[in-house]
Structures are given as structure tokens and as C-alpha cells.
């Protein structure tokens, strides 16, 4: 292994570690400074992470697809009080099992299951936006999903 390859591998490992540290830190309970109690907005909140792998050369297009489609629907869900936030994250490296992640924060521990009926109405009204004529299966695939809890 060359020094360049080693440096690249170490960089990927550091980015992965930082992502996981941030995920764990964001799931730690917040406290009320006066009483030491957990703040109401942090109690029992599900944060669902979806990890995706883009096809070669399609990472930027995959992120555009997520923003144009998933986040357009998520924005409506936030307006309706079904979710509190959403974001796309990029590993910066295509060599790993996943290179794009989406984090969605819900209003309670139920996560998507708690809003599925209402969200499906939003999904039904959404018009698919293709990126350069391509849909999700042409840009990448979902690798796995994880639900974490912010207490």
C-alpha cells in the first residue's frame, strides 16, 4: 500500500468515525439548564438514517434526486408537523459500501411508522422528478436504514 493509498484510507476512516460520533452525540439527551430535565423536543424522538450507494459517477446526481424528490415530500411533512428536520450527508468517498446518507428526524419515537398513512398521501400527490432523465435505480440504491432515538 502506498502512502497516498494509506492516507486516503485513513481519511475515509476518519470521516466515518466523525459521522458516527456526530450521530451518537446528536442522540444524547438535552437537558434543561435550570432543572436538569430533558427538554420536551428531545424526549422520545426517532431519527432515521438511510444509507445509499451511488452508481459510479452518479453521487452528485443521486443527491440532487433526493433533494428534488424525497426532500420535496419531507418539506410538506415538516409543514404538517409530521417531521421536524431532514438532511443529506455525503461520505466524500465512493469506495465505501455507502456514500450518501439521509437523516430524518420525526416528532416522536414511532418514526415513519407513526406518519405512514399521512405521508403516503403526500407521496401520492408528488410528481417524480428525474435527474438527467434518471430515477433512483439509475443513480444508486438504498444499502440499509437505521432508526436511532434521541431521548
C-alpha positions in Angstrom: 0.0 0.0 0.0 1.4 3.4 -1.0 1.5 6.4 1.3 -1.2 8.0 -0.9 -3.5 5.0 -0.6 -2.9 4.8 3.2 -3.7 8.5 3.6 -6.9 8.1 1.6 -7.9 5.0 3.6 -7.2 6.9 6.9 -9.2 9.9 5.6 -12.2 7.6 4.9 -11.9 6.0 8.3 -11.8 9.4 10.0 -14.8 10.7 8.1 -16.8 7.6 9.0 -15.7 7.9 12.7 -16.7 11.6 12.7 -20.1 10.7 11.2 -20.8 8.1 13.9 -19.6 10.4 16.7 -22.0 13.1 15.4 -24.8 10.6 15.2 -24.2 9.4 18.7 -23.8 13.0 20.1 -27.0 14.1 18.4 -28.9 11.3 20.1 -27.7 12.2 23.6 -30.4 13.8 25.8 -30.6 17.6 26.0 -31.2 19.0 29.5 -33.0 22.0 30.8 -30.3 24.2 32.4 -32.4 25.1 35.4 -33.9 21.7 36.4 -31.7 19.2 34.7 -34.8 17.7 33.0 -34.8 16.6 29.4 -36.2 19.3 27.1 -39.6 18.4 25.6 -38.5 18.5 22.0 -35.7 15.9 22.7 -37.9 13.4 24.5 -38.5 10.2 22.6 -37.7 11.4 19.1 -36.8 8.9 16.3 -34.0 9.8 13.8 -34.0 7.5 10.8 -30.8 7.2 8.7 -31.0 5.8 5.2 -27.6 4.9 3.7 -27.3 4.8 -0.1 -24.6 3.9 -2.6 -24.5 5.8 -5.8 -23.6 4.1 -9.1 -20.2 5.1 -10.5 -20.1 8.8 -11.2 -23.6 9.4 -10.0 -23.1 10.6 -6.4 -24.0 14.3 -7.1 -27.0 13.3 -9.3 -28.2 11.0 -6.5 -28.1 13.8 -4.0 -30.0 16.0 -6.5 -32.6 13.3 -6.9 -33.0 13.0 -3.1 -33.4 16.8 -2.8 -35.8 17.1 -5.7 -38.0 14.1 -4.6 -37.6 12.9 -1.0 -37.0 16.4 0.4 -39.8 18.0 -1.5 -42.1 15.5 0.2 -40.3 15.9 3.5 -40.8 19.6 3.4 -44.5 19.1 3.2 -44.3 16.7 6.1 -42.5 19.3 8.2 -45.1 21.9 7.3 -47.8 19.4 8.5 -45.9 18.7 11.8 -45.1 15.1 10.9 -41.3 15.6 10.9 -39.0 18.1 12.4 -36.0 18.0 10.0 -34.2 16.2 7.2 -30.7 16.4 5.7 -28.4 14.7 3.2 -24.9 13.7 4.2 -22.0 12.8 1.9 -19.2 10.5 2.9 -16.9 12.1 0.3 -15.7 8.7 -0.9 -17.2 6.3 -3.4 -15.0 3.4 -2.3 -17.1 2.6 0.8 -20.3 0.4 1.0 -22.3 3.7 1.2 -21.5 7.2 0.2 -24.7 9.2 0.8 -26.9 9.2 3.9 -30.2 10.8 4.6 -31.2 11.7 8.2 -34.9 12.4 9.0 -36.0 13.5 12.5 -39.6 12.7 13.5 -41.7 14.2 16.2 -41.8 11.1 18.4 -40.4 7.6 18.8 -42.6 6.0 16.2 -40.7 7.4 13.3 -42.0 6.7 9.8 -44.5 4.1 11.1 -46.2 6.8 13.1 -46.8 9.0 10.0 -47.0 6.4 7.2 -50.7 7.0 6.5 -50.3 10.8 6.2 -47.0 10.6 4.4 -48.5 8.2 1.7 -51.0 10.9 0.9 -48.1 13.3 0.3 -46.3 10.7 -1.8 -49.4 10.1 -3.9 -49.5 13.8 -4.8 -45.8 14.0 -5.6 -44.7 14.1 -9.2 -41.4 12.2 -9.7 -38.5 14.5 -10.8 -35.9 12.7 -12.9 -32.3 14.0 -12.8 -30.8 14.0 -16.3 -33.6 11.5 -17.3 -32.7 9.1 -14.4 -34.6 7.8 -11.4 -33.3 6.3 -8.2 -32.5 2.9 -9.7 -30.4 4.6 -12.4 -28.5 6.7 -9.8 -27.9 4.3 -6.9 -29.6 2.1 -4.3 -30.5 2.0 -0.7 -28.0 -0.1 1.2 -29.6 -0.1 4.7 -31.6 2.0 7.1 -31.3 2.5 10.9 -33.6 4.1 13.4 -31.9 5.8 16.4 -33.6 7.6 19.3 -32.9 11.0 20.8 -34.1 10.7 24.4 
